[in-house]
Amino acid sequence: MMNDVIKFFNTHKPKSAPGNVELALEQTTGSAGDIVIDVCCGSGRLTSMAAGRGFKAYGVDISTRYIGTAGGNGATFVVGDMMAIPFRAGCADAVYCIDSLQYAAEVEGALAEMGRLLRPGGLLIFSTQNTYNLAGIKKVILEKLTGHIWSPWLAHPIEHAVTYPWLIQALKRQGFEVEYVRGRQHLIAWVSLLPGFIRRWSPWPGKPWRSLQGLAQRTSLPARFEESVWARFAMILLVRARKE
C-alpha cells in the first residue's frame, strides 16, 4: 500500500483547495525565527510563504517528484512519511497539514505524530475532507455497494471518511484545544450528489475548471457563514488547534 501511495503522489501533482493556503497562513501567530513544519507540503507554496514571513520553515512530503518545486525564501524540504515525521519532539511552534489528513494511513495516529512535534502551546493548523454531509453518505453507500473508493475529487489509494464530530473528539484525545473551525466548499457537497458526467461536463472542452464541479470547488461563501455552526457540514474543514 505504501508503494501505491508514493506512486500516486509522484503521478498526481498535489493541489490544495483554493484559498486554504492563505487562510492557514492567516491563522498563524508567532514571531520571526519560530519553527514551522508543513506536513504533506507538496510543491511547498505554504512552506515558502511562511519562510517569507520570517519563520524557519520546513516542508515534509512523500513525493520525491513534486516536493519543493515551488520552494523559495530559504524554506527547507525533507522527504518523509507523515506517520513518522523526521523531526525531534517539541521542536515546532506551528505545524501545518493542508488537505492531506484524510490520506494518512491512520488519521488519529497522524494527529498524534504532528502533536509530537509541537511544543506546549504550539499550533496545529490543518484542513481535511469532511464526510459529515450528504456527499459523505453517498460515499459510504457507494463504497459498500461497489467495494471501490469514491471521491468527488480524485480517488486516492487511502482515503478515510473523516467526520466533524469524530475529528473534534480525536483532537481532544490527543491533547489539543480547538480554537477555530471554518467550513469550505459547501456547494460541492450538493453538486457531488449529481452523476459524474453532469458534475464534470463543461461547455468549454478541455477546461474542466469551468464545469459545475469546478465552479463549486472555487466558490467561497461569506466568512460569517463558513465560520458558523454550518462549518461542520462543509466538504473541507480548516482547523486551528492549540497543544495543551
C-alpha positions as CSV (number, residue, x, y, z in Angstrom):
1,M,0.0,0.0,0.0
2,M,2.8,2.5,0.8
3,N,4.3,1.9,-2.7
4,D,0.8,2.7,-4.2
5,V,0.7,6.0,-2.1
6,I,4.2,7.0,-3.3
7,K,3.3,6.2,-6.9
8,F,0.1,8.3,-6.6
9,F,1.8,11.4,-5.3
10,N,4.6,11.0,-7.9
11,T,2.0,10.8,-10.6
12,H,-0.6,13.4,-9.5
13,K,0.6,16.9,-8.6
14,P,-0.6,17.7,-5.1
15,K,-3.1,20.6,-5.0
16,S,-5.0,22.2,-2.1
17,A,-8.4,23.7,-2.1
18,P,-8.4,27.3,-3.4
19,G,-7.7,29.7,-0.6
20,N,-6.7,27.2,2.1
21,V,-3.0,28.1,2.0
22,E,-3.7,31.7,2.5
23,L,-6.2,31.0,5.3
24,A,-3.8,28.7,7.0
25,L,-1.2,31.5,7.0
26,E,-3.7,34.0,8.4
27,Q,-4.3,31.6,11.3
28,T,-0.5,31.5,12.2
29,T,0.7,33.6,15.1
30,G,4.2,33.9,16.3
31,S,7.4,35.7,15.7
32,A,10.2,35.7,13.2
33,G,12.5,32.8,13.9
34,D,9.8,30.5,15.1
35,I,9.9,27.0,13.6
36,V,7.0,25.8,11.4
37,I,6.7,22.4,9.8
38,D,4.5,22.0,6.7
39,V,3.5,18.3,6.7
40,C,2.4,17.0,3.2
41,C,3.8,20.2,1.8
42,G,3.6,19.2,-1.9
43,S,5.2,21.8,-4.0
44,G,5.9,23.9,-0.9
45,R,3.9,27.1,-1.6
46,L,2.7,27.4,2.0
47,T,6.2,26.5,3.3
48,S,7.8,29.2,1.2
49,M,5.1,31.8,2.2
50,A,5.8,31.0,5.9
51,A,9.5,31.4,5.3
52,G,8.8,34.7,3.6
53,R,7.2,35.9,6.9
54,G,10.4,35.2,8.7
55,F,9.6,31.7,10.1
56,K,12.1,28.9,9.9
57,A,10.0,26.8,7.6
58,Y,10.4,23.1,6.8
59,G,8.3,21.1,4.4
60,V,7.9,17.4,4.5
61,D,6.3,15.3,1.8
62,I,6.4,11.7,0.5
63,S,6.6,12.8,-3.2
64,T,10.1,12.9,-4.5
65,R,8.9,14.3,-7.8
66,Y,7.0,17.4,-6.6
67,I,8.3,18.2,-3.2
68,G,9.6,21.8,-3.0
69,T,9.1,22.6,-6.7
70,A,7.5,25.9,-5.7
71,G,10.0,26.5,-2.9
72,G,11.7,29.7,-2.1
73,N,12.5,32.3,0.6
74,G,15.0,29.9,2.2
75,A,12.5,27.2,3.0
76,T,13.9,23.7,3.6
77,F,12.4,20.5,2.3
78,V,12.7,16.9,3.5
79,V,11.2,13.7,2.0
80,G,9.3,11.8,4.7
81,D,6.2,10.0,5.7
82,M,3.5,11.9,7.7
83,M,3.3,8.9,10.1
84,A,7.0,9.2,11.0
85,I,8.0,12.8,10.6
86,P,11.8,13.2,10.8
87,F,12.0,15.9,13.4
88,R,12.5,15.8,17.2
89,A,9.7,16.0,19.6
90,G,8.7,19.5,20.8
91,C,10.7,21.3,18.2
92,A,8.0,23.3,16.4
93,D,5.9,26.3,17.2
94,A,3.4,25.5,14.5
95,V,2.6,22.6,12.2
96,Y,0.6,22.7,9.0
97,C,-1.2,19.9,7.1
98,I,-3.3,21.2,4.3
99,D,-5.9,19.0,2.6
100,S,-4.0,15.8,3.4
101,L,-5.0,14.4,6.8
102,Q,-7.6,12.1,5.3
103,Y,-4.8,10.4,3.3
104,A,-2.9,9.3,6.4
105,A,-2.5,5.5,7.0
106,E,-4.2,6.1,10.4
107,V,-5.8,9.5,10.9
108,E,-5.6,9.8,14.7
109,G,-2.1,8.4,14.6
110,A,-1.1,11.3,12.2
111,L,-2.7,13.8,14.6
112,A,-0.6,12.3,17.4
113,E,2.6,12.4,15.3
114,M,2.0,16.1,14.4
115,G,1.3,16.8,18.1
116,R,4.6,15.2,19.0
117,L,6.4,17.8,17.0
118,L,4.7,20.7,18.8
119,R,5.9,22.5,22.0
120,P,3.2,23.1,24.6
121,G,1.1,26.0,23.4
122,G,2.1,25.3,19.7
123,L,-0.5,25.5,16.9
124,L,-1.7,22.7,14.6
125,I,-3.3,24.3,11.5
126,F,-4.8,21.9,9.1
127,S,-7.6,21.2,6.6
128,T,-9.2,17.9,5.8
129,Q,-12.0,16.4,3.8
130,N,-15.2,16.1,5.9
131,T,-17.9,13.4,5.2
132,Y,-20.4,14.8,7.7
133,N,-22.8,15.7,5.0
134,L,-24.9,14.2,2.2
135,A,-21.9,13.6,0.0
136,G,-20.4,11.6,2.8
137,I,-23.5,9.4,2.9
138,K,-23.2,8.9,-0.8
139,K,-19.5,8.0,-0.4
140,V,-20.3,5.3,2.3
141,I,-23.1,3.8,0.3
142,L,-21.2,3.6,-3.0
143,E,-18.1,2.1,-1.3
144,K,-20.2,-0.5,0.4
145,L,-22.1,-1.4,-2.8
146,T,-19.1,-1.4,-5.2
147,G,-16.1,-2.0,-2.9
148,H,-14.2,0.8,-4.6
149,I,-13.2,4.2,-3.2
150,W,-15.4,7.1,-4.3
151,S,-14.4,10.7,-4.1
152,P,-15.9,13.9,-5.6
153,W,-12.3,14.9,-6.2
154,L,-9.8,12.2,-7.1
155,A,-9.8,8.7,-5.6
156,H,-6.7,8.0,-3.6
157,P,-5.3,4.6,-2.5
158,I,-6.1,5.6,1.1
159,E,-9.0,7.9,1.8
160,H,-10.6,7.9,5.2
161,A,-14.1,9.1,5.9
162,V,-13.3,11.8,8.5
163,T,-16.3,13.3,10.1
164,Y,-16.6,16.6,12.1
165,P,-17.8,15.0,15.4
166,W,-15.1,12.3,15.3
167,L,-12.3,14.8,14.4
168,I,-13.2,17.2,17.3
169,Q,-13.1,14.3,19.8
170,A,-9.8,12.9,18.3
171,L,-8.1,16.3,18.7
172,K,-9.2,16.4,22.4
173,R,-7.9,12.9,22.9
174,Q,-4.5,14.0,21.5
175,G,-4.3,16.9,23.9
176,F,-5.5,19.7,21.6
177,E,-7.9,22.6,22.3
178,V,-9.8,23.5,19.2
179,E,-9.8,27.3,18.7
180,Y,-11.1,27.9,15.2
181,V,-13.1,25.9,12.6
182,R,-14.0,27.1,9.2
183,G,-16.0,25.1,6.7
184,R,-15.1,25.4,3.0
185,Q,-16.6,24.2,-0.2
186,H,-20.2,23.9,1.0
187,L,-21.6,23.8,-2.6
188,I,-19.6,20.8,-3.7
189,A,-21.4,18.7,-1.1
190,W,-24.6,19.2,-3.1
191,V,-23.1,19.1,-6.5
192,S,-21.4,15.8,-5.8
193,L,-24.8,14.2,-5.4
194,L,-25.2,14.5,-9.2
195,P,-23.9,11.8,-11.6
196,G,-20.3,12.3,-12.6
197,F,-21.0,13.1,-16.2
198,I,-23.2,16.1,-15.1
199,R,-20.7,17.3,-12.5
200,R,-17.7,17.2,-14.9
201,W,-19.4,18.4,-18.1
202,S,-18.1,21.7,-19.4
203,P,-19.3,23.8,-22.3
204,W,-15.7,24.6,-23.0
205,P,-13.9,21.3,-23.9
206,G,-10.5,20.9,-22.2
207,K,-11.5,23.3,-19.4
208,P,-12.8,21.2,-16.6
209,W,-12.4,24.0,-14.1
210,R,-15.4,25.6,-15.9
211,S,-17.6,22.6,-15.1
212,L,-20.3,22.7,-12.4
213,Q,-17.9,20.7,-10.1
214,G,-15.0,23.1,-10.8
215,L,-17.2,26.1,-10.1
216,A,-18.5,24.6,-6.9
217,Q,-14.9,23.9,-5.7
218,R,-13.8,27.5,-6.3
219,T,-16.9,29.2,-4.8
220,S,-16.3,30.6,-1.3
221,L,-19.2,31.8,0.9
222,P,-19.1,34.8,3.3
223,A,-16.7,34.2,6.2
224,R,-19.6,34.7,8.8
225,F,-21.3,31.6,7.2
226,E,-18.1,29.5,6.8
227,E,-17.2,30.2,10.4
228,S,-20.7,29.5,11.8
229,V,-22.3,26.2,13.0
230,W,-22.7,25.3,9.4
231,A,-19.0,24.7,9.1
232,R,-19.4,21.2,10.4
233,F,-21.4,20.2,7.2
234,A,-18.8,21.6,4.7
235,M,-16.7,19.3,2.4
236,I,-13.5,20.8,3.7
237,L,-12.7,21.7,7.4
238,L,-10.0,24.2,8.2
239,V,-9.0,23.9,11.9
240,R,-6.7,25.7,14.3
241,A,-6.0,23.8,17.5
242,R,-3.5,24.5,20.3
243,K,-1.5,21.8,22.0
244,E,-2.2,21.9,25.7
